[in-house]
Amino acid sequence: MPDIFYISTIKAIKTLSSDRRLKMLRYLVDKEYSTQELAEIFNIKPNVLWYDVKQLEENGLIELIRSEQVRGTVKKYYRAVAKNFFVDVSLGAANLNDSKIIQNFINQEIEDWRREKIIKISFKKIAHKIIKQNLGIKENEVVAISYQPMHQKLVEDLMVEIAKNGAYAIPIFWSKRIESNYIKNVPIKFATKDVISDFLIDKIDVHIIFSGEFLDEDDEEQLSPELIEKSNQIEEIKRKNIRKTFQTKVRYLTIDTLQNSPLSDVSPEIRSEMYWKSLYINSESLKKECKFVQKKLQSARYIEIKDDNGGKLKITLPKQRTIKIKDGIANLQSTDSELPGGMVVTLLVPSPIIPADAGTRIIGDGSIDGEFHTDFAYLFDKKFEDVFIKIEKGKLKTIKSNNNEIQKMFDNAEGDKDVVGSFCIGLNPALYQNIGHPFINSKIYGAISLQVGWDELESSKVDSDMIAQFFMLNKTIKVDGSILFEKGKLYQ
């Protein structure tokens, strides 16, 4: 089955205006059904349903897969022609300017159905868990929600859940079209104003941040060099605002819409299933495992990572160390929870006593030494397979892959690009393989990731524009000679 089918006729759109036909399409995206089976599901007579089936088939939305002879009758089985349905933008010329809205509506309806019927998870339950368990919203608290168009349904349930707890919700909507118009039409001094950091930072108690790729519309118009420079300035101000907000007592939870990530080479179904299950994971059992590993690392002297091919890294932990639990329970100790799950992070470079811009930094006494073939790596959001790295005293000395591109990207980076700022041990049992998202991948159960650059390491003050992560999956991890992880199993 193809991933995408482009709806190219007005008649096909009208066919899906029927709620029953749209629901039938949802079922047929998942698997094949006979007309008799569909009639039983919708509790209608087969001859009534047959008209809907023919309409969907004639407009190319479903197709006949096979026929069976059963007791003198022919049983016909149908299936959707694709996993996702996109509305051809050329239909906009036929007074259908909202074709993208219809497209997103169809795909969202299919995804919502799949989530609730197959994965058995509802937005209402996720919203309840986020508000009551993850964030512990109390009466009269003020909750800001920054979101994009594709997050609307979960945001609606979050707002209801917030109101049920006597708190106040402030939704802050952002879309690609707004962003584009800001860059083109708003003066730089106004475009860099931020409602959270400039106005609400001392008024809100909680901030829920939805991130991910924009899906609302395509911006086909190319920006001029001047506008690109303006866009970069706006982005830099946003980054500074994010750092500023982390210094407050606001509780944060960041939820990343990873199933739309263009990086992934894993099927959308697996990514989606893992994503929603991770959102709904039992936080109490996860916290216990995080606390166990955190306690081990608080007193440990060194960590060893080995694989079956002779690769070996030894991490000597610094005397002054910062250990965080990123487990989706947003609080003052966990300000960066891209996905409810678990990760233990220890920084090898402590925050400098003197500000970084004063030109002086204090390097910790921890280090990483050894060499390894990582399973994959991300540099500037680009994925590389089987990357060889050699590290001496916490600095990357050698980095190679199947081509020279990774070395060139590394050479062109600025700042302390060779400093390994931290490592992570993934503790999210719902994430068990590469799902094409560089930050969330570092929560894969039993994985080790080494991180270079400031973007993921706000508190380390590693001054670099490099965004690099190196992942090692299913390796043997020892702490002071005792096995911590082996083949995806945690030894407690």
N, C-alpha and C positions, 0 to 999 in steps of 0.2 A: 504494500500500500504506500503510495507517495505521501510525503509529509504535507504538501500544500496543493490545494486546488483553487484556481482563480475563478470566481463567479463573474461571468462576463455578459450576462443578460439581465434586463429588468424583470423579465418573467421569472427567472430563478429567485430573485430577491422576493418577489411577491409570493412565490411558492412557500418561502420560509416565513412569511408573515403569519402563517397559521401556527399557533402554539403547539398543536399536536404533531405537525410535520417537523417542527424544530426539535421536539422531544424525541421523535422517531430517529432523526438524524443523530442525536446524542447517543442513542442506544447502538446504532449501526456503526458509529465510529469505533466503539469498543470491540464488537464482534459481529458475526453474521447472525441473522435471525430469519426465520420463515415468516410468511404473512400470517399464518395461523398463530405462531408464537407472539407476534406483535399484537394481534387482535386480543389475545388473552391478557397481555400486559396492560393494554389500554382499555380492556373491558368493553370492547365494541364488536359488532358483527364483522366477520372477515370481508364481506362485500362492501361495507362502508369504508373499511381501512384500505381496501384495494385501490380506491380512487387516489388516496394520499400517496400510496406507494408508486403508482404510475406517474403522478405529478413529479415526485422526487426523481424517478428514473428518467423521465422524458427531459428533465432539465439538467441531467448529467451529474446529479448530486449523490446518487446511489447506483449500484449496478448489480445485475443478477450474477451470483457466484456459482450456483449449482442448482440442479433440480433432482428430486427423488420421486420414484414411483411408490406410493404408499396406499395399499388397499384400493386400487383403482383410481386414485387421485394423484395429481402432481403437486409435490411440495416444493415451492420455490424459495431459495435462500438468497437474501440480499445483504450487501455491505456498503458502507460509505466509501466513496472513491478516494478519500484522503483523510489524514489525521487532523488537518487544519484547513479552514476555508477563508480565503481572502477575496475581498471585493475588488475587482479591476477598477483602478482609479479612472479609467477612461469613461466609466459610467457617469462620472460627474458632469460630463457634457450633456447628459440627458436629464437635466434637472434633478440629479441625485448627488448633490454636493456633499451630502453626509455619508458617502459610501464607506469612508474609513470608520465612521462610528458604527455603521451596520456590521462591518467586518469584525471589529473588536467585540461587538455585542455577540455575534454568532460564536466566535472562538471562546469568549468568556463563558457563555452558556454551556458549551461543551466541556470546558475545563471545570466549571462548577459542578456539573453533573458527575463527571469522572471522579472528582475529589470526594463527593459525598457518597456516591454509590459504590465505587470500587475501593478507594482508600479508606472509606468509612470515617471521614473526618469532616466536620462542618466548621464554617467560619464562626458561628455562634459559640461553639465550644472553645475554639482557639482564642476568640476575643475574651471570653470569660477567664481563661487561663492566664492570658497576658495581663489583664487588669487586676485579677484577684491574687494570682500566685506570683507572676514575674515582677509586677510593679507594686502590688499591695496598695492600690489606690484607696485613699481615705476620704471621708466626707469633707466637702468644701475645698479640696485640692484642685488646682488648675492644671489641666493636661493639654499640651500643644501636640498636634498631630500633623507632621509634614508628609504630604503624600502626592502621588501622581495618578493619572486617570485609571490605570489598571488596578489600583489598590482600593477603589471606591467601595466595593462590597464589604471587605473586611473593615474598612474605616467606619462604614455605617454601623456595623455590629459593635465596634469598639465604642462609638459614641453612645449607643444605647446602654452598653455595659457601664460606661463611665457615669451616665445619668442615674442608673439604678443604684450606684454607690454614693449618690449625693454630691458628686464632683462636677466640675465644669470642663467641657471639651472646647478647644479652640482649633478647628481644622484650618490648615494652611495649605492651599492647593497650588501645585506647580506643574506645568506641562512644557513640552518641547517648544510649543508655539509661543508661550509666554517668554521662555528663555531666549528664543530667537528674536522676538520683538524688543526685549530688554537690550540686547546687544545692538540692534539696529537703530532704535529710536529713543532710548533713555540716556541722558547725559551720564558720564562715568561717575560723577559725584553722587548722583541719585541711584544709579544702577547698583552701586556697591553697598547701599543701605540694606540691612538685614533685620527683618522683623523680630527674630528671636534674640540675636545678640544686642541689637540697638534699643529695642523697646520692651521685649517680654522677659529678658533674662532674669530680672529681679522680681518678676511677677508670677512665673510659672513654677510648679513643683516637679513636673514630669514632662519629658519630651520623647514622643514616639516618632522615630524617623524611618520612613519607607524609602528605600533606594532601589536602584536597578535601571535597566535600559528603558528609555521612553518608547512607548508603543502607540501613542495617540495619533501621530502623523509624521510624515517624512518632510524634512526641510531640504528641498532639492536645490534651493538657491545657494550658490557658493558665496562665502564671505570674502570680502576684500582683505588684503594684508592689514589694513588699518583696523578693520573690525575684528580680525583674528587677534591682534594685539590687545584690543579692548576686551575681548572675551577672556584672554589670559589674565588680564588685570582683575576682572571681576572674579574669576576663579580663585586667584591668589587671596583676594580679600575674604572670600568665603572660607578658605582654609584657615586663615587667621581667626576668623570668627568662631570656627569650630574649636580651635585650641582654647580660645577665650572662654567658651562655654564649659569646657571640661574643668575649669578652675572653680566652678560654682558648685552649689549643693543640689543642683537640678539632677534628678534621676533620669537616666537615658536607657532607651532600648532601640536598637537599630535592626530593622528587618529588611533583608535584601531579597528582591524578587529574582532569584537565581535561575528559575526555569526558563527565563527569556534571554539568558546570557549568550552572546554569540560565540563565546570561547569554547563551549563544550562540544566534545565529540561523543558524548553519551546520549542515548535516545532520550527525547523529551519526557517519555513516560517514566523512565527510571529517575530522572532528575526531579520531576514533579513529585513522584511518590516519596523519594527520600526527603525532599524539602518539607512537605507537609507533615510527614511523620516526625521530622526533627523539631518542627514547631510544637508538636503535641507530645513530645517526649516527657516521661515522668521526671520532673525536676528534682524530686527528693532523692531518688536513687542515684541520679547523676551527680548531685551535690556531694553525696557521700564518697563517690569515687574521686571527684575532684579534690575533696578535702584530704583523702588518703594520699594522693600523689603529691599534693602541696606539702603535707607534713613530711613526706620522704625527702623532698627537695630542700626543705628548710634546714635540715641537718646534714645533708649529703655532701661529700667532698668531690665526687666526680661521677660522670655518666658515660657509659660506653654504648655505641651503636654499631652493630655488626650485621653483615649479610652473608649469604652462602657463597658469594664470589670473592671473598677476601677483603671487601671494603670495611674500613674501620674508622670511626671517629671517636675521639676522647674529649669530653667537655669537662674542664676543671671549673667548678663553680666558684664565683668570687665570694670573698668574705662579706662584702656588702652586696646584697642581692635583693632584687624586687621580684616577688612572685605574685602573680595575679591569677584569679580564676575567672575565666570568661565563660560563664555557664548560662547566659540568658536571664539571670536574675539581676535586673538592673538595680544597682545601688552605688554608694560612693566608692566601693572597691572595684566595681565592674562597670566602667563607663563606656565600653565598646563591645556590644554584644550583637554582632551582625546576624546571628541566628541562634535562637535558644538551643543550647547544646553545651559542650564543654571543652575547655582548653586550659592548660596550665602554661603560663609564660614566665620565663625567668630572664631578666635582662643582664647581659654580660657587660654592658657599659652603663653604669649608674648615671643618674641625672647629675650634671655638673653643679658644683656649688656656686661657681661664678657663671652668670648667664652666657650662653653660647655666643651671642653677638659681641661679647667683650673680648673674644679671641682666646679664651682659656677654657680648657675642659679637663676633667679628671677621668682618666681611663681606669676601669676596674682591674682587679688582679685575676679575673677569670679569663679562660681562653678555650679555644677549640683547636685541636690538632688532628691531622689525618687526611685521608683521601677516600673518595666515595663516588660511585656512579649513582646519581639520584634517579628516581623513577621519572620525574618530570620537573620542569622549572618554569617560572613565569618571570619575564623581564619586560617592564613597560606593557603589561597585559598581553604579551605574546608568549605562547606556549612552546617549550622545547622538550623533546623526549631524550632520555638517557644522557644526562649532562654529567660530565666528569668534573669534579671539583677537588682541589687540593688546598687545605687550610693550614696555616701556620700561625700560632699565637693569636687566634681570633681574626686573622685577615686572610681573604681569598688571594692565593698566590697563582692559581691556575684555574681556568674555567674553559671547557671545551664541549662541543656537541658535534653532530654529524656534519655541520657546515660552519663556516666562519662567522655567520651572522651574530651569534650570541657574543662572541669575542669583540666584534666591532661595536655592538650596542654597549657592552660593558666599558670599552675604551672611551666611548664618546660621552659617558656619564660624567657628572661633575661632583665635587665634594668628596666625602669619605666613603666612596663607592665600594671599597674593599673591606670595610668593617662589618663583621657579623654582629649585628646589634642585639639579637635575641634568638632563642630557639623556642619551639612550641612542641608540646606533646598533645596530640589530638585525643579527646576523650568523649566524643559523641558517637554512641553505638549505632545511631540511625544512619550515620554517614560511613560507608564502608568501601568506597571506591572514588576515583577521580571523577568529579562532576563538573569540571570545567569552570570553576570559580576560584581564583587564586587565594582569597582570604578564607572562604568557607571550607576549601579543601584542607586547610590546616587543622580542621577539627575532625578529620577522618580518624576513626578509632585506632589507636595504637601507632599512628603515624608520627614521624618527626619532621618538622620543617625548620629550616634555617632562614633567617630573614635579614635582608640588607636594605637600608634606606629608612628615611624618617616617616614615610607615609603610614606604615603599619605600626610604627614605634614612637608614638607621640612623646612619651615620657623619657625616651632614651636620648633625645637631642642629637641623634646621629645626623650630621649635616650633609645630606646628599640628596640629589634628585633621582637617585636610583630607586626603583620599586622592584625588588627582586625577591623571590622565594624559591627555595629548593626543597623538594618533597621526597621523603623516603618512606615507603609503605611496607607494612608487614615485616619489619625488621626486629631483631632481638635487641631489646633495650635493657641494659643493666645499670643499677644504681649501687655504687660502692661494692660491685662484684655480685650483687644479688639480682636475679631476673625481675624486672618490672613488667615488661611486655614481651610476649613471644607469640608469633603467628596470630596477632589480633586478639590475644587473651591477656587480661590484666591479672597479675599475680598479687594477691593481697595477703 
